[in-house]
Amino acid sequence: MSTATDSRGMFGLALRRFRRHRLALGSAAALVVLAVLAVAAPLVEAALGVDSGVVDLFNRFAPATAAHPLGTDELGRDVLVRLLYGGRVSLLVGLVTALAAAVIGTIVGLIAGFYGGRVDGLLMRFTDGVIALPLLPLLIVLAALDLEKVGLPAAFVQSENVSLYRIIAIVALVGWTTVARLVRGAALTLREADFVLAAHAQGAGALRIMAVHILPNLISPIIVATTLSVGSVILLESVLSFLGLGIQPPIPSWGNLLTNAQELIWTAPALAFYPGILIFVTVIAFNFLGDGLQDALDPKAMEGR
């Protein structure tokens, strides 16, 4: 009973700290609104009576009207609906990739910190090697790789969603290093804690100790690092899509919407402004949210302010 009471007390304390961070609260509200609108894209599409995939060359660059609140693009498609569908893809890529990278980083860091010695040295040198790689050039090379030549089935390579899966896999495979270092540092300290030594004395195995006794104490830094990385992932996806190596049409994302608008910057600047401002707001919001969570989950950070 006391453990449950302590957990509720700690959660309440963290929530009160988070509420003091007004920028984090505003960012969380903005992200919730963006996520709800993105999820509701089909409903908005039906309410407006439009089809985001239908080309209407007689309605190109139409101004904002009740039927098209943000006007239409160079192919006569509704801009608002395409932005919402693009938000679904960009937010999905950011969240799924950040979670996948967090899982990889947690596994690597937990093993390195728990075992120490040669295992720690080997895994951390591998982590240092990944960190030393030039990120953007590496992502460009991997994004341009012919998947059929690496042995993947032709049906998968030619599927419409393959560019989405590729971006998630590529960014997750190189984006786990921050979480790995954080987890490793905390695990090195926790493995000498009394409750871990007691678990050893009772005959608990290494896997149980890592999963039951150490990992729950690492949730706070993992959550913070994952939240902060979502914005970076969305930015990387946007850069790759802007370069033509990310999410490929007909799947819309904020990055490839920017790519389509770059040749029309003088004709229809709004087509570049809308996805650009959404990327900016989303990345900034995730950064502020991460700062707020760090203050809420780390008492020392709040006391130092």
C-alpha positions as a LaTeX table, in Angstrom:
\begin{tabular}{lrrr}
\hline
Residue & $x$ (\AA) & $y$ (\AA) & $z$ (\AA) \\
\hline
Met1 & 0.00 & 0.00 & 0.00 \\
Ser2 & 2.82 & 2.38 & 0.85 \\
Thr3 & 4.46 & 1.73 & $-2.51$ \\
Ala4 & 1.25 & 2.60 & $-4.38$ \\
Thr5 & 0.84 & 5.72 & $-2.23$ \\
Asp6 & 4.43 & 6.77 & $-2.92$ \\
Ser7 & 3.90 & 6.24 & $-6.67$ \\
Arg8 & 0.78 & 8.40 & $-6.66$ \\
Gly9 & 2.60 & 11.05 & $-4.64$ \\
Met10 & 5.54 & 11.11 & $-7.05$ \\
Phe11 & 3.19 & 11.31 & $-10.04$ \\
Gly12 & 1.28 & 14.18 & $-8.44$ \\
Leu13 & 4.52 & 16.02 & $-7.70$ \\
Ala14 & 5.75 & 15.56 & $-11.27$ \\
Leu15 & 2.40 & 16.78 & $-12.60$ \\
Arg16 & 2.56 & 19.91 & $-10.45$ \\
Arg17 & 6.07 & 20.63 & $-11.69$ \\
Phe18 & 4.97 & 20.13 & $-15.28$ \\
Arg19 & 2.07 & 22.56 & $-14.84$ \\
Arg20 & 4.52 & 25.28 & $-13.84$ \\
His21 & 6.21 & 25.02 & $-17.23$ \\
Arg22 & 3.82 & 27.14 & $-19.31$ \\
Leu23 & 5.71 & 26.66 & $-22.57$ \\
Ala24 & 5.52 & 22.88 & $-22.11$ \\
Leu25 & 1.80 & 23.05 & $-21.37$ \\
Gly26 & 1.16 & 25.19 & $-24.45$ \\
Ser27 & 3.31 & 22.88 & $-26.55$ \\
Ala28 & 1.45 & 19.80 & $-25.33$ \\
Ala29 & $-1.87$ & 21.47 & $-26.18$ \\
Ala30 & $-0.61$ & 22.42 & $-29.66$ \\
Leu31 & 0.60 & 18.88 & $-30.33$ \\
Val32 & $-2.69$ & 17.40 & $-29.18$ \\
Val33 & $-4.58$ & 19.72 & $-31.54$ \\
Leu34 & $-2.28$ & 18.81 & $-34.44$ \\
Ala35 & $-2.62$ & 15.10 & $-33.70$ \\
Val36 & $-6.42$ & 15.27 & $-33.45$ \\
Leu37 & $-6.68$ & 17.20 & $-36.72$ \\
Ala38 & $-4.34$ & 14.75 & $-38.45$ \\
Val39 & $-6.32$ & 11.75 & $-37.22$ \\
Ala40 & $-9.56$ & 13.48 & $-38.27$ \\
Ala41 & $-8.28$ & 14.14 & $-41.81$ \\
Pro42 & $-10.83$ & 11.77 & $-43.45$ \\
Leu43 & $-13.64$ & 13.44 & $-41.51$ \\
Val44 & $-12.50$ & 16.90 & $-42.60$ \\
Glu45 & $-12.22$ & 15.64 & $-46.17$ \\
Ala46 & $-15.77$ & 14.28 & $-46.06$ \\
Ala47 & $-17.13$ & 17.43 & $-44.40$ \\
Leu48 & $-15.63$ & 19.64 & $-47.13$ \\
Gly49 & $-16.82$ & 17.27 & $-49.84$ \\
Val50 & $-13.41$ & 17.02 & $-51.50$ \\
Asp51 & $-11.03$ & 14.22 & $-52.43$ \\
Ser52 & $-7.37$ & 14.94 & $-51.68$ \\
Gly53 & $-6.19$ & 12.59 & $-54.43$ \\
Val54 & $-8.35$ & 13.90 & $-57.30$ \\
Val55 & $-6.63$ & 16.22 & $-59.78$ \\
Asp56 & $-8.71$ & 19.18 & $-61.01$ \\
Leu57 & $-6.63$ & 21.27 & $-63.41$ \\
Phe58 & $-9.53$ & 23.68 & $-63.92$ \\
Asn59 & $-9.33$ & 24.61 & $-60.23$ \\
Arg60 & $-5.58$ & 25.24 & $-59.90$ \\
Phe61 & $-4.39$ & 27.82 & $-57.33$ \\
Ala62 & $-7.96$ & 28.59 & $-56.26$ \\
Pro63 & $-8.22$ & 31.14 & $-53.42$ \\
Ala64 & $-9.51$ & 30.27 & $-49.98$ \\
Thr65 & $-13.24$ & 29.52 & $-49.98$ \\
Ala66 & $-15.70$ & 27.65 & $-47.78$ \\
Ala67 & $-15.09$ & 24.52 & $-49.89$ \\
His68 & $-11.30$ & 25.00 & $-49.81$ \\
Pro69 & $-10.35$ & 26.89 & $-46.59$ \\
Leu70 & $-6.68$ & 27.16 & $-47.61$ \\
Gly71 & $-7.22$ & 27.10 & $-51.38$ \\
Thr72 & $-5.91$ & 24.51 & $-53.82$ \\
Asp73 & $-2.48$ & 23.54 & $-55.10$ \\
Glu74 & $-0.96$ & 23.36 & $-58.58$ \\
Leu75 & $-3.08$ & 20.29 & $-59.39$ \\
Gly76 & $-6.33$ & 21.62 & $-57.96$ \\
Arg77 & $-6.16$ & 19.49 & $-54.79$ \\
Asp78 & $-7.37$ & 20.85 & $-51.46$ \\
Val79 & $-4.39$ & 22.22 & $-49.50$ \\
Leu80 & $-5.89$ & 21.86 & $-46.01$ \\
Val81 & $-6.76$ & 18.19 & $-46.43$ \\
Arg82 & $-3.35$ & 17.37 & $-47.91$ \\
Leu83 & $-1.67$ & 19.14 & $-44.98$ \\
Leu84 & $-3.67$ & 17.05 & $-42.54$ \\
Tyr85 & $-2.82$ & 13.82 & $-44.35$ \\
Gly86 & 0.81 & 14.95 & $-44.49$ \\
Gly87 & 0.68 & 15.56 & $-40.75$ \\
Arg88 & $-0.47$ & 11.99 & $-40.19$ \\
Val89 & 2.59 & 10.69 & $-42.01$ \\
Ser90 & 5.13 & 13.11 & $-40.51$ \\
Leu91 & 3.88 & 12.66 & $-36.94$ \\
Leu92 & 3.69 & 8.88 & $-37.39$ \\
Val93 & 7.26 & 8.75 & $-38.67$ \\
Gly94 & 8.48 & 10.94 & $-35.82$ \\
Leu95 & 6.76 & 8.99 & $-33.05$ \\
Val96 & 7.38 & 5.46 & $-34.35$ \\
Thr97 & 11.01 & 6.18 & $-35.22$ \\
Ala98 & 11.71 & 7.83 & $-31.87$ \\
Leu99 & 10.15 & 4.89 & $-30.02$ \\
Ala100 & 12.10 & 2.35 & $-32.11$ \\
Ala101 & 15.36 & 4.24 & $-31.50$ \\
Ala102 & 14.57 & 4.42 & $-27.78$ \\
Val103 & 14.06 & 0.64 & $-27.63$ \\
Ile104 & 17.37 & $-0.02$ & $-29.38$ \\
Gly105 & 19.22 & 2.52 & $-27.25$ \\
Thr106 & 17.70 & 1.18 & $-24.03$ \\
Ile107 & 18.74 & $-2.39$ & $-24.82$ \\
Val108 & 22.30 & $-1.39$ & $-25.75$ \\
Gly109 & 22.74 & 0.97 & $-22.80$ \\
Leu110 & 21.20 & $-1.42$ & $-20.27$ \\
Ile111 & 23.44 & $-4.31$ & $-21.30$ \\
Ala112 & 26.53 & $-2.09$ & $-21.35$ \\
Gly113 & 25.81 & $-0.53$ & $-17.96$ \\
Phe114 & 24.82 & $-3.74$ & $-16.22$ \\
Tyr115 & 27.70 & $-5.93$ & $-17.34$ \\
Gly116 & 30.40 & $-3.25$ & $-17.56$ \\
Gly117 & 33.96 & $-4.28$ & $-18.40$ \\
Arg118 & 34.64 & $-5.55$ & $-21.89$ \\
Val119 & 30.97 & $-5.69$ & $-22.83$ \\
Asp120 & 30.59 & $-2.04$ & $-21.88$ \\
Gly121 & 33.75 & $-1.08$ & $-23.73$ \\
Leu122 & 32.74 & $-2.92$ & $-26.90$ \\
Leu123 & 29.19 & $-1.52$ & $-27.00$ \\
Met124 & 30.27 & 2.04 & $-26.20$ \\
Arg125 & 33.00 & 2.01 & $-28.87$ \\
Phe126 & 30.37 & 0.84 & $-31.34$ \\
Thr127 & 28.12 & 3.67 & $-30.13$ \\
Asp128 & 30.97 & 6.16 & $-30.57$ \\
Gly129 & 31.46 & 4.89 & $-34.10$ \\
Val130 & 27.80 & 5.48 & $-34.96$ \\
Ile131 & 27.96 & 8.98 & $-33.42$ \\
Ala132 & 31.08 & 9.78 & $-35.47$ \\
Leu133 & 29.33 & 9.01 & $-38.76$ \\
Pro134 & 28.27 & 12.11 & $-40.76$ \\
Leu135 & 24.53 & 11.81 & $-40.23$ \\
Leu136 & 22.94 & 13.63 & $-43.15$ \\
Pro137 & 25.27 & 12.24 & $-45.87$ \\
Leu138 & 24.80 & 8.75 & $-44.40$ \\
Leu139 & 21.02 & 9.12 & $-44.44$ \\
Ile140 & 21.12 & 10.36 & $-48.03$ \\
Val141 & 23.21 & 7.35 & $-49.12$ \\
Leu142 & 20.99 & 4.86 & $-47.29$ \\
Ala143 & 17.81 & 6.50 & $-48.59$ \\
Ala144 & 19.11 & 6.22 & $-52.17$ \\
Leu145 & 20.05 & 2.54 & $-51.77$ \\
Asp146 & 18.35 & 0.11 & $-54.17$ \\
Leu147 & 16.45 & $-2.23$ & $-51.86$ \\
Glu148 & 16.16 & $-4.99$ & $-54.46$ \\
Lys149 & 19.95 & $-5.30$ & $-54.52$ \\
Val150 & 20.04 & $-6.03$ & $-50.79$ \\
Gly151 & 17.74 & $-9.01$ & $-51.21$ \\
Leu152 & 14.33 & $-7.62$ & $-50.24$ \\
Pro153 & 11.30 & $-9.02$ & $-52.11$ \\
Ala154 & 10.29 & $-7.12$ & $-55.25$ \\
Ala155 & 6.66 & $-6.89$ & $-54.07$ \\
Phe156 & 7.79 & $-5.09$ & $-50.91$ \\
Val157 & 10.21 & $-2.79$ & $-52.75$ \\
Gln158 & 7.52 & $-1.74$ & $-55.23$ \\
Ser159 & 4.81 & $-1.16$ & $-52.62$ \\
Glu160 & 3.44 & 2.33 & $-52.09$ \\
Asn161 & 4.54 & 2.50 & $-48.43$ \\
Val162 & 8.12 & 1.31 & $-48.88$ \\
Ser163 & 9.55 & 4.85 & $-48.61$ \\
Leu164 & 7.75 & 5.25 & $-45.27$ \\
Tyr165 & 9.19 & 2.02 & $-43.89$ \\
Arg166 & 12.64 & 2.88 & $-45.23$ \\
Ile167 & 12.78 & 6.24 & $-43.47$ \\
Ile168 & 11.61 & 4.78 & $-40.16$ \\
Ala169 & 14.20 & 1.98 & $-40.32$ \\
Ile170 & 17.10 & 4.20 & $-41.42$ \\
Val171 & 16.60 & 6.94 & $-38.83$ \\
Ala172 & 15.93 & 4.45 & $-36.02$ \\
Leu173 & 19.15 & 2.55 & $-36.79$ \\
Val174 & 21.30 & 5.67 & $-36.37$ \\
Gly175 & 19.25 & 7.63 & $-33.83$ \\
Trp176 & 19.54 & 5.42 & $-30.72$ \\
Thr177 & 22.92 & 6.63 & $-29.44$ \\
Thr178 & 21.69 & 9.39 & $-27.09$ \\
Val179 & 19.32 & 7.04 & $-25.26$ \\
Ala180 & 22.05 & 4.37 & $-25.09$ \\
Arg181 & 24.49 & 6.74 & $-23.38$ \\
Leu182 & 21.88 & 7.99 & $-20.90$ \\
Val183 & 20.74 & 4.49 & $-19.99$ \\
Arg184 & 24.28 & 3.16 & $-19.73$ \\
Gly185 & 25.33 & 5.93 & $-17.32$ \\
Ala186 & 22.33 & 5.39 & $-15.07$ \\
Ala187 & 22.66 & 1.59 & $-15.20$ \\
Leu188 & 26.31 & 1.78 & $-14.10$ \\
Thr189 & 25.16 & 3.57 & $-10.94$ \\
Leu190 & 22.08 & 1.46 & $-10.26$ \\
Arg191 & 23.85 & $-1.90$ & $-10.56$ \\
Glu192 & 25.67 & $-1.06$ & $-7.30$ \\
Ala193 & 22.46 & $-0.06$ & $-5.49$ \\
Asp194 & 21.40 & $-2.05$ & $-2.43$ \\
Phe195 & 18.18 & $-3.38$ & $-3.99$ \\
Val196 & 20.12 & $-4.73$ & $-6.99$ \\
Leu197 & 22.71 & $-6.37$ & $-4.74$ \\
Ala198 & 19.85 & $-7.88$ & $-2.72$ \\
Ala199 & 18.31 & $-9.29$ & $-5.89$ \\
His200 & 21.69 & $-10.82$ & $-6.77$ \\
Ala201 & 21.89 & $-12.38$ & $-3.31$ \\
Gln202 & 18.44 & $-13.92$ & $-3.72$ \\
Gly203 & 19.56 & $-15.62$ & $-6.93$ \\
Ala204 & 17.78 & $-13.42$ & $-9.48$ \\
Gly205 & 19.09 & $-13.76$ & $-13.02$ \\
Ala206 & 20.67 & $-10.94$ & $-15.01$ \\
Leu207 & 17.66 & $-10.56$ & $-17.31$ \\
Arg208 & 15.23 & $-10.28$ & $-14.39$ \\
Ile209 & 17.40 & $-7.76$ & $-12.57$ \\
Met210 & 17.71 & $-5.58$ & $-15.67$ \\
Ala211 & 14.00 & $-5.77$ & $-16.53$ \\
Val212 & 12.43 & $-5.62$ & $-13.07$ \\
His213 & 14.87 & $-3.73$ & $-10.86$ \\
Ile214 & 16.94 & $-1.42$ & $-13.08$ \\
Leu215 & 14.77 & $-0.55$ & $-16.09$ \\
Pro216 & 11.82 & 0.93 & $-14.11$ \\
Asn217 & 14.25 & 3.44 & $-12.55$ \\
Leu218 & 15.37 & 4.57 & $-16.03$ \\
Ile219 & 11.93 & 5.46 & $-17.39$ \\
Ser220 & 12.26 & 9.20 & $-16.72$ \\
Pro221 & 15.42 & 9.86 & $-18.79$ \\
Ile222 & 14.15 & 7.55 & $-21.53$ \\
Ile223 & 10.86 & 9.45 & $-21.79$ \\
Val224 & 12.64 & 12.81 & $-21.91$ \\
Ala225 & 15.19 & 11.69 & $-24.52$ \\
Thr226 & 12.48 & 10.10 & $-26.68$ \\
Thr227 & 10.30 & 13.21 & $-26.58$ \\
Leu228 & 13.19 & 15.45 & $-27.55$ \\
Ser229 & 14.17 & 13.14 & $-30.41$ \\
Val230 & 10.71 & 13.20 & $-32.05$ \\
Gly231 & 11.25 & 16.76 & $-33.30$ \\
Ser232 & 14.67 & 15.86 & $-34.68$ \\
Val233 & 13.24 & 12.85 & $-36.51$ \\
Ile234 & 10.47 & 14.95 & $-38.09$ \\
Leu235 & 13.08 & 17.47 & $-39.19$ \\
Leu236 & 15.27 & 14.73 & $-40.71$ \\
Glu237 & 12.30 & 13.22 & $-42.53$ \\
Ser238 & 11.40 & 16.65 & $-43.87$ \\
Val239 & 14.95 & 17.25 & $-45.09$ \\
Leu240 & 15.14 & 13.88 & $-46.84$ \\
Ser241 & 11.68 & 14.33 & $-48.36$ \\
Phe242 & 12.64 & 17.82 & $-49.49$ \\
Leu243 & 15.69 & 16.33 & $-51.23$ \\
Gly244 & 13.44 & 13.75 & $-52.91$ \\
Leu245 & 14.84 & 10.81 & $-50.89$ \\
Gly246 & 12.21 & 10.56 & $-48.18$ \\
Ile247 & 8.48 & 9.87 & $-48.31$ \\
Gln248 & 7.53 & 9.55 & $-51.96$ \\
Pro249 & 4.27 & 10.71 & $-53.60$ \\
Pro250 & 1.43 & 9.88 & $-53.72$ \\
Ile251 & 1.86 & 9.63 & $-49.93$ \\
Pro252 & 1.86 & 13.24 & $-48.68$ \\
Ser253 & 4.20 & 14.44 & $-45.94$ \\
Trp254 & 5.14 & 17.92 & $-44.88$ \\
Gly255 & 8.58 & 17.41 & $-46.38$ \\
Asn256 & 7.45 & 16.41 & $-49.87$ \\
Leu257 & 4.74 & 19.10 & $-49.80$ \\
Leu258 & 7.61 & 21.55 & $-49.40$ \\
Thr259 & 9.43 & 19.88 & $-52.29$ \\
Asn260 & 6.43 & 20.30 & $-54.58$ \\
Ala261 & 6.12 & 23.96 & $-53.57$ \\
Gln262 & 9.73 & 25.01 & $-54.12$ \\
Glu263 & 9.24 & 25.66 & $-57.85$ \\
Leu264 & 6.08 & 27.65 & $-57.11$ \\
Ile265 & 7.54 & 29.87 & $-54.40$ \\
Trp266 & 6.91 & 33.06 & $-56.42$ \\
Thr267 & 3.62 & 31.91 & $-57.92$ \\
Ala268 & 1.98 & 30.50 & $-54.78$ \\
Pro269 & 4.19 & 31.13 & $-51.71$ \\
Ala270 & 1.46 & 29.87 & $-49.37$ \\
Leu271 & 2.05 & 26.30 & $-50.60$ \\
Ala272 & 5.54 & 26.46 & $-49.07$ \\
Phe273 & 4.52 & 28.50 & $-46.02$ \\
Tyr274 & 1.89 & 26.12 & $-44.66$ \\
Pro275 & 4.00 & 22.91 & $-44.41$ \\
Gly276 & 7.04 & 24.95 & $-43.36$ \\
Ile277 & 5.24 & 26.57 & $-40.43$ \\
Leu278 & 3.74 & 23.24 & $-39.37$ \\
Ile279 & 7.18 & 21.62 & $-39.30$ \\
Phe280 & 8.55 & 24.57 & $-37.32$ \\
Val281 & 5.72 & 24.57 & $-34.77$ \\
Thr282 & 5.85 & 20.79 & $-34.30$ \\
Val283 & 9.63 & 20.63 & $-33.78$ \\
Ile284 & 9.61 & 23.58 & $-31.36$ \\
Ala285 & 6.63 & 22.12 & $-29.48$ \\
Phe286 & 8.33 & 18.75 & $-28.97$ \\
Asn287 & 11.49 & 20.50 & $-27.74$ \\
Phe288 & 9.55 & 22.58 & $-25.21$ \\
Leu289 & 7.59 & 19.49 & $-24.16$ \\
Gly290 & 10.84 & 17.62 & $-23.59$ \\
Asp291 & 12.18 & 20.50 & $-21.48$ \\
Gly292 & 9.00 & 20.49 & $-19.41$ \\
Leu293 & 9.14 & 16.74 & $-18.85$ \\
Gln294 & 12.79 & 16.99 & $-17.84$ \\
Asp295 & 11.93 & 19.61 & $-15.20$ \\
Ala296 & 8.94 & 17.60 & $-14.00$ \\
Leu297 & 10.70 & 14.24 & $-13.75$ \\
Asp298 & 14.02 & 15.55 & $-12.40$ \\
Pro299 & 13.63 & 17.34 & $-9.04$ \\
Lys300 & 17.20 & 18.69 & $-9.19$ \\
Ala301 & 16.46 & 20.47 & $-12.47$ \\
Met302 & 13.52 & 22.28 & $-10.90$ \\
Glu303 & 15.43 & 23.15 & $-7.73$ \\
Gly304 & 18.24 & 24.69 & $-9.79$ \\
Arg305 & 15.87 & 27.23 & $-11.39$ \\
\hline
\end{tabular}
